Amino acid sequence: MLRIGIVAGEISGDLLGAGLIKALKERYPDAEFIGIAGPKMIEAGCQSRYPMERLSVMGLFEVLGRYFELRRMRKELISYFISHPPDVFIGIDAPEFNLDLELQLKKNNIRTVHYVSPSVWAWRRRRLKKIKSAVDLMLTLFPFEADFYEKQNIPVRFVGHPLADMIPLEPDCMQARESLGIEKNAQVVALLPGSRMTELKQLSARFIQTALQCQEQMPSLVFVAPFATEKTRKFFSETMQGITPDLNIRLIDGHSREVMTAANVILLASGTATLEALLLKKPMVVAYRVSEITYQILRHMVKIKHLSLPNLLSGEELVPEFIQADATVENLSHKLLEFFQDSEKLRHLSHRFLDIHKSLLQDSNNNAASAVQALLDSK
């Protein structure tokens, strides 16, 4: 029986892992999967030795607070996999945890795959030495990442992005508006200030003030803001009450993709949501803010010109992005309103976004499974 070790550390990894497990089971119906899994992976047939949420830690101080627990978890997994060696081990994202695990397993002649590249092309390139020692195969979601690893002589396979498989090439804006109760001809701006409290604390007030300034110049604008949790929605609502309680921003629980699909333009925090907006063919204005101390540290470490995925994937500034001090209400509102006045730019963006979507549309789950199968067959 084929045994596959697999570890995912957060919700996005759980989705990737579930898709990969299903695709591998089509090739190996009797395969056994064991490691750390979320609910989707468990449903797909993976045994989890620890709850995935114990591994889902973000931020320097949060990691330090859980350091000894995480170290014990990794040590136990190394011991388990060495005494019960899988035919291959797959670490999904969570590089701080998985790369050290993969390094020890590879030293014990266990084949290793890392799924989702760390951002070594952007910062902390010294990690490349560890990756080369720890990983038999890197699976990347984006083509520029594969190009980067090839230049470093690290075995790599670009498999595509599952979001590109899930989102249609021509999203139905009118259906999304109907489901949300938004008028067919409304001029809609979606506001997505981030899913984490750290992001909301940096961007909520700016987004609200930007909406206010835009509405002063275009009174017909409709603003909609989706939130993943009650906590983030409450924070945004309280911030809005403190700034401009009369501004009409419709707050929605969940349904972020429907909100983005229904929008004419999106104002959002830099992150995965920018890729989703691209795949939905939506013009966007991107903002990025962190604490000043963090920014001063990062600005000397980051090796790339752009932060947002649309600009990284295109190799040019397709969408305006404003970082730190440049993320002003004036800059954000000016660029948002510009999209309502420049139909030629909208057409250009739509064509470029469609081209990028097609490049990422690779049947990623089956592609990743084929890459793992090839590695197993080469043994």
N, C-alpha and C positions, 0 to 999 in steps of 0.2 A: 504493500500500500504506500502510495506517495504521501510524504509528510511535508507540510509547508508551514514554517514559522512566519508569523506576520504580526507587526506592531503598528498601531495607529494611535495618534495622540490627541486628536481633536475631531470636531464634527466633519470638517471638510475631508479629513483623512478617512473617517468612517465611511463616507459616501464613496470615495475612491476605492477603498478596500472591499466594500460590498460588491461594487461593479466588477472588480478584478476577480474576486472569489467566484462569482457566478460564471464569468467567462472561463476561468480555469476548470471549473467543474464540468463544463461542456467537453473539455479535453480529457479531464481525469475525473470521471464520475465518483470514484471511490476515494478521492484525495481527502486527507485530514488536515484541517487548518487549526493552529493553536498559537496563542500569544496574548496580545492586549487588543481588545476590540470594543467598538461601540455597538449600539443597538442594531444598526443596519447590517454590520458584519456578523453579529451573532445570529441575526435572522437568516443570513445567507449560509450559516453553518459553521461559523468559527467558534472555537472554545476560547474563552477569555480567562486568563489566570489572575487578572486584576481589573477592577472597573476602569474604563478609559478615562473618566473624569479625574482620577488621581494623577494622570499624566498631563492633563490639560492645564498647564501653568504658563502664565504670560507675565513678563516684567521681571526685572533684575531682582527686586526685593522679594517678590513672590517665589521665585526660583530658589533664592537663598534660604527662605523660610522652610522650603520643602526639600532641601538638598539631601539630607540624610535618608529621608524616605525614598526619594527617587534613586539614590545610590543603592539602597537595599533592593529595590525592585529590579534594577538592572543587573545587580550581582546575582540575584536568584534566577533571573531569566538566562543569564550566561551559563550558570551551572546546570540549569535544566536542559538547555539546548545542547550543551556539550555531552551530557549523559544520555540524552535522547535526541541524537542529531537529526534535524530535518534534512530533506533533500535540497532545500533552498530556503533561505530566510529573506523576507521582504520587509524592509522598514519604510513606512509611509510618512513622509515629511518628518516632523519632530526631530530635526537633525542633532540638537544638543544631546538628546537621549539615544537616538538610533545609531548615530555614527560610531560612538564608543562601543555600543553593543555589536554592531557589524564588524568592527575591527577585531574584537576578541573572537568572534565566531569564525571569521576568515582565517585567523591564525590557527584555528583548529580544523581547517580544511572543510568548512561549511561554506557553500556558495552563497553570496550575498547580493541582493538587489536593493537599491535605494530609489524610491518612487517619489518624485517631486524634488527638484533641485533646490538646495539652499541657495540663497542669493549671493553666491561667491563672485558672480560676474559684476556685482554692485559694490560689495564691501567684504572685508575679512577674507581676502584671497589666500591668506596663509592656510585656510582650511583645506585647500586643494591637496596638500601633501597627505593629510589624514584621509581624505576621500579616496585618493589613489590607492592607499594602503588598505582601506576598509571595504571597498565596493568592487564587485566583479562587473556590475552593470548599473549604470545610472539611467533612469527613465525620466524624461523631461516632458513638461506640458507645452513648452514653447520652442519653436525652431531655433531662435537665436541662442537658447541655452545649449542645445545640442552642438551648434557650431563652436561655442566656447569650449565645451569639453573635448571635442575632437582636436582642437588646437593644443589641448593639454595632454593628449594621448590617453584619455580616460575612456574606456568603453561606454558608449552611450546610445540610446535610441529615443528619438522624438516620437511620442505616441499620440499627441493631440490632447485637446482639453475636453473633459466630459461635458462642460457647459455648452461647448460648441455643438455637441451631439444633441443636447436637450432642447436648445432654443432654435426655433425654425428660422430659415434664412429670411423669411418675410413675416415678422411678427404682426399680429392682428391688433392694431391700435384701437379700432372701433369696438372690438369685442371686449378689450380691457376696460375701456371707458364705460361700456354698458354694465359690466359686472361691478364696477365701482360707483355707478350712479353719477358719472361725469358727463356733462353735455357734449354732444358730438363735435360742435364747433368751438369749444372752449380753448383758450390759450393757457396751457398747463405747464407749470414749473414744478418738478419734483425736487424735494429737499432731502438729502441723505447725509446727515452730519456724522455718520459712523455708527457702529454697533457696540462699541466699547465706551465706558464712561469717560475714560481718558480722552477719547476723541471728542465726545460731546462737550466736555468741559472746555476744550480748546475752540470748538467751532460753532456751537449752538447760537451764541449771541451774535456772532458775525453773520451767520446764515439768516437769522431773523431780521437783523438790521438790513441785510442785503435785500430780502424780500420786501421790506417796507419801502426801501428806496426804489426798487423796481416798480412797485405798485403805484407809487407817486407819479411815475412817468408813464406807466401803462395800467390804468385803473381796472382794466378788464381781466388782468391776469388772475389765474386760479393757482393756489399753492397747495400741494399735498405732500405730507411727510409720513412715511411708514416707519414703524419701530418694531424691533425684534422682541423687546421685553417691556413689561409694565414699568420697570425701573427707568429705562431710558426714555420712554414716552413721558413719564411723570417729570423727569428732569427738564426735558425740552419744554414741556407745557409751563412749568414754573418759571423757567427762564423767559419765556414769551410773555407771561403775565407781568414780569418785572420790567420788561422793555416797552411793549406795545400791546396791551390787552385787547385792543380793538382790531388788530390785524387778523384777518381771516385766513388762518392756515389750518387745513383739515388734517387732523392727526389720525392715523390708521394703524391698527394692530396687525403686524405681519403684512403679507401681500406685497412685498417690496418689488417683486418682478412685475406684477400687474400695474403697480403705480408707475414704474419706469416705462413700461410699455405704453401706458396711457399718456405720458408726458410729451410735450414738444421739446423741452430742454430740461437738463438735469444739472443741479448743483450738488456736488458730492465730495466726500472725503476720499483722498487717495487710498486705494486698496483694491480688493477683488471686485468690488461693485463697479469699478471703472471698466473692467473686462465685460461684466454683464451688460452695462450700458452700451458698450461697443457692439456686442453681439445683437443687441436690440436695435442697433443702427440709430442711436440717439445722440445728438450733439450734447456736449457736456462742458462744464467748467469745474476744474478740479482744484481743491484746496488741501494743503497739508500744513499742520501746525503741531509742534510738540513743545515741551518746556524748553526754556532758553538754554539751560545747562545741557540737556540732551541734544539740542540742535547744534550747539557749539562743538560737541564731541563728534556728532555724526558728520558734520559738514567737512571735516578733515579726513574722514574714513571712506565716504561714499565716492565711488569712481565713475559714476554715470551722470550724464547731462540731464536726463529726465527721470521722473519718479513714476508717472502714471503709465499703466500698461498699454493704452492706445499709442502713446508716443514711443514707448520702448519697442513695441511690436512693429511699428511703422518705420522706426529709425528717423523720424522727423516730428516736429511739433504739430501734430494734427489737432490737438485740443489744448486750450489754454490751461496752464497749471500755475498756481500761485503758492509759493512756499514761504512759510514763516512770516516775516514782516511784510511780504508782498501780498499776503492774503487779506487785503483790506476790503472794506465794504465798497469803496469806489471801484476798485479793480474788478471785483466779482460781479457787481451789478452792471458795469459797463459791458463786460463780455457776454453776460446773460442776455441783455437787451439787444446786443449786436446780432445774435443768432436770429432774432425775430425780424431783422431788417435785411439780411443777406441771404437770399434764396440760392444764389449760385454757390456760396460756401456750403450750404446745407446739402446740395446735390453732390458736391465733391466729397464731403464727409461720408455720405451714405454709400457712395461707390467704393471708397477706400475701406470703410468698415466691412462691407460685403466681401471684398477681396481677402481681408484678414480673417473673417469668419470662415471662409472656404479653406484657407490654409490650415486652420485649426481643426477642421471637420475631418477627423481621421478614424472614427470608430475607436475611440481611445481605449475602452475596456478590452476589446478584442486585440487591439494592437499591443497593449501591455501584456496580455496573456500570451500572445505569440512570442514576444520577446523573452518572457520567462521560460516558455516551452523550449525555445532555441537554446537557452542557457542550460536547461536540464538535459537536452539531447546531446550537447557538446561534452558532457561529463564523461 
